[in-house]
Amino acid sequence: KADSIWFATRTGVSRYNGNAWQTFTGLGSDSMRAIAVDSTGYIWAGSTDGLFVYDGAIWKNLSIVPASSGSSNVERIATDKKGIIWLDTDYYIYTYCIDTRQTEKVSDILPSVTDMFVDKDGILWVTTVHGVKYYDGNIWHDFAMADGETDVSVNTMLIDRDGIKWFAINGEGVSRYNGKDWQTFTTTDGLSNNVVTSIYQDRASNIWFATASGISCYTQ
């Protein structure tokens, strides 16, 4: 599992280890929507048929989304260091505790979730087409963007190792917030496209952006 890159696809889960590809099928309908790696190296994959987990040997389907939710579709997954798996379904957000194997609903319907991210303190951040929200373990809060706006369409986000927040504003590039000042990067600054769908920080602390026109990298 180490040093592999994992992909959720419409025909199963694929893994690239730097030399060869391997694809896992037979996971329900194989229509995978999300993928994440937890702190122990287990692979979690969300699909139209619920949640699957891979321990390095076999895949298991975990029926943890209650039937009362109205859907078994798992759209997004986030993990934290405490062994909590966060799941965004069609209607609600749930947590699944690996140790206790308990599922808990932590939200009512949120407006058009686009991504989820758990920071180093275990705070869940959710980007939506109507702004960014975060969950402190008890209640939800709106996060004010530049100029104090809260109703902003955000595709995804990242909090880097220095605590700097990066937000992909739909069609408007990337906004960077250091806790005091905002800075925006667009194609004028070298971003390959103003539509950014994913943000990643590598081991060398470079920030990578997947855009509608390719990959861009920000070096610090």
C-alpha positions in Angstrom: 0.0 0.0 0.0 2.9 2.3 0.7 3.8 5.0 -1.9 0.9 4.0 -4.2 -1.5 6.4 -5.8 -5.2 5.4 -5.6 -8.0 6.4 -7.9 -11.7 6.1 -7.6 -13.1 5.4 -11.1 -16.4 4.5 -12.7 -15.2 0.9 -13.2 -13.6 0.2 -9.8 -10.6 1.3 -7.8 -7.2 1.6 -9.5 -3.7 1.7 -7.9 -0.4 2.9 -9.4 2.7 1.9 -7.5 5.2 3.8 -9.7 5.8 0.9 -12.0 2.5 -0.8 -12.8 -1.3 -0.4 -12.5 -3.7 -2.7 -10.7 -7.5 -2.4 -10.8 -9.9 -3.8 -8.3 -13.4 -4.7 -9.4 -16.3 -6.6 -8.0 -17.0 -3.7 -5.5 -20.7 -3.6 -5.9 -21.5 -1.8 -9.2 -17.9 -0.6 -9.3 -19.1 3.0 -9.6 -16.7 4.6 -7.2 -17.2 8.2 -6.1 -14.5 8.9 -3.5 -11.3 7.5 -2.0 -9.1 8.2 1.1 -6.3 6.7 3.0 -6.4 6.6 6.8 -3.5 7.0 9.3 -3.0 3.2 9.3 -2.8 2.9 5.5 -6.3 1.3 5.0 -8.0 2.4 1.8 -11.6 3.7 2.1 -13.7 4.0 -1.1 -17.1 5.5 -1.4 -19.5 4.3 -4.1 -23.1 4.2 -5.2 -23.3 1.0 -3.1 -22.0 2.4 0.1 -18.5 2.2 1.7 -15.7 -0.2 1.0 -12.4 -0.7 2.9 -9.2 -2.4 1.8 -6.8 -3.7 4.5 -4.0 -4.6 2.0 -5.4 -8.1 1.4 -9.2 -8.0 0.8 -12.0 -5.5 0.2 -15.0 -5.4 2.6 -18.3 -3.6 2.1 -19.4 -1.9 5.3 -23.1 -1.3 5.6 -22.8 1.7 7.8 -25.1 4.3 6.2 -28.5 3.8 7.7 -31.3 2.7 5.4 -33.3 5.6 6.8 -30.9 8.1 5.1 -32.7 7.3 1.8 -29.5 6.6 -0.1 -26.4 4.3 0.2 -24.4 6.7 -2.1 -21.1 7.9 -0.5 -19.9 10.9 -2.4 -16.9 12.1 -0.4 -14.6 10.7 2.3 -12.3 12.4 4.8 -10.2 10.8 7.6 -8.6 12.1 10.7 -5.8 10.9 13.1 -8.3 9.7 15.7 -9.7 6.9 13.5 -12.8 8.7 12.4 -14.0 8.4 8.9 -16.2 11.3 7.7 -18.7 10.4 5.0 -20.8 12.7 2.8 -23.8 11.0 1.3 -26.6 12.3 -0.8 -28.4 13.8 2.2 -26.3 13.8 5.3 -22.8 13.7 6.7 -21.9 10.8 9.0 -18.9 9.8 11.1 -17.8 6.2 11.4 -15.5 5.3 14.3 -13.1 2.5 13.4 -12.6 1.4 17.0 -16.2 1.3 18.1 -17.7 0.6 14.7 -20.4 3.2 15.4 -22.0 5.5 12.9 -23.3 8.9 13.9 -25.1 11.6 11.8 -23.4 15.0 12.3 -25.4 17.1 9.9 -28.8 17.7 8.4 -28.8 18.4 4.7 -26.1 20.8 3.6 -26.4 22.8 0.4 -24.5 21.1 -2.5 -21.3 19.9 -0.8 -18.3 20.0 -3.1 -15.5 18.7 -0.9 -14.6 17.8 2.7 -11.3 18.3 4.6 -10.2 17.5 8.2 -7.5 19.7 9.7 -4.8 18.6 12.2 -7.1 19.5 15.1 -9.9 17.3 13.9 -12.1 20.1 12.7 -14.2 19.2 9.6 -14.3 21.7 6.8 -16.9 21.5 4.1 -16.9 23.4 0.9 -20.2 24.0 -0.9 -21.7 26.1 -3.7 -22.9 28.5 -1.0 -19.7 28.9 1.0 -17.4 27.2 3.5 -18.6 25.7 6.7 -16.7 24.0 9.6 -17.8 21.7 12.4 -16.2 22.0 15.8 -17.6 18.8 17.1 -20.8 20.4 18.4 -22.1 23.0 16.0 -21.6 24.2 12.4 -20.1 27.6 11.7 -19.9 29.7 8.5 -16.4 30.7 7.4 -16.2 34.3 6.1 -14.2 34.7 2.9 -12.5 37.8 1.7 -14.6 41.0 2.3 -16.6 39.0 4.9 -18.7 37.1 2.3 -20.1 33.7 3.2 -22.2 32.8 0.1 -19.3 32.0 -2.2 -19.1 28.9 -4.5 -16.0 27.0 -3.5 -14.9 23.8 -5.2 -12.3 22.5 -2.7 -9.8 23.6 -0.1 -6.6 22.7 1.7 -5.0 23.8 4.9 -1.3 23.4 4.4 1.4 22.4 7.0 1.8 26.1 8.0 -1.9 26.5 8.7 -2.5 28.6 5.5 -5.9 28.0 4.0 -6.2 27.6 0.2 -9.7 27.9 -1.4 -10.6 27.1 -5.0 -13.2 29.7 -5.8 -15.4 28.4 -8.7 -14.1 30.0 -11.9 -12.2 32.7 -10.1 -8.9 30.9 -9.3 -7.4 30.2 -5.8 -7.6 32.4 -2.7 -4.9 32.0 0.0 -5.6 33.1 3.6 -2.8 33.3 6.2 -5.0 34.2 9.1 -4.6 37.9 8.4 -4.4 38.7 4.7 -6.0 37.3 1.5 -4.2 36.8 -1.7 -5.8 35.5 -5.0 -4.0 33.6 -7.8 -5.5 33.4 -11.3 -4.3 32.7 -14.8 -2.6 36.1 -14.7 -0.3 34.7 -12.1 0.5 31.5 -14.0 -2.4 29.3 -12.9 -3.3 27.1 -15.9 -7.0 27.7 -15.5 -9.3 29.6 -13.1 -11.4 26.5 -12.6 -9.6 24.5 -9.9 -11.0 21.1 -8.8 -8.4 19.8 -6.4 -5.5 21.1 -4.2 -2.6 19.0 -2.8 0.6 19.6 -0.8 3.5 17.3 -1.5 6.3 16.3 0.9 8.4 19.2 -0.2 5.6 21.6 0.7 4.8 22.5 -3.0 1.1 23.2 -3.6 -0.4 21.4 -6.6 -3.6 22.5 -8.3 -5.7 20.3 -10.7 -7.5 22.7 -13.1 -9.7 22.5 -16.2 -6.6 23.0 -18.3 -4.0 20.8 -16.6 -1.8 20.8 -13.5 -0.2 23.9 -11.9 2.3 24.0 -9.0 3.0 26.7 -6.5 6.5 26.6 -4.9 7.2 28.4 -1.7 
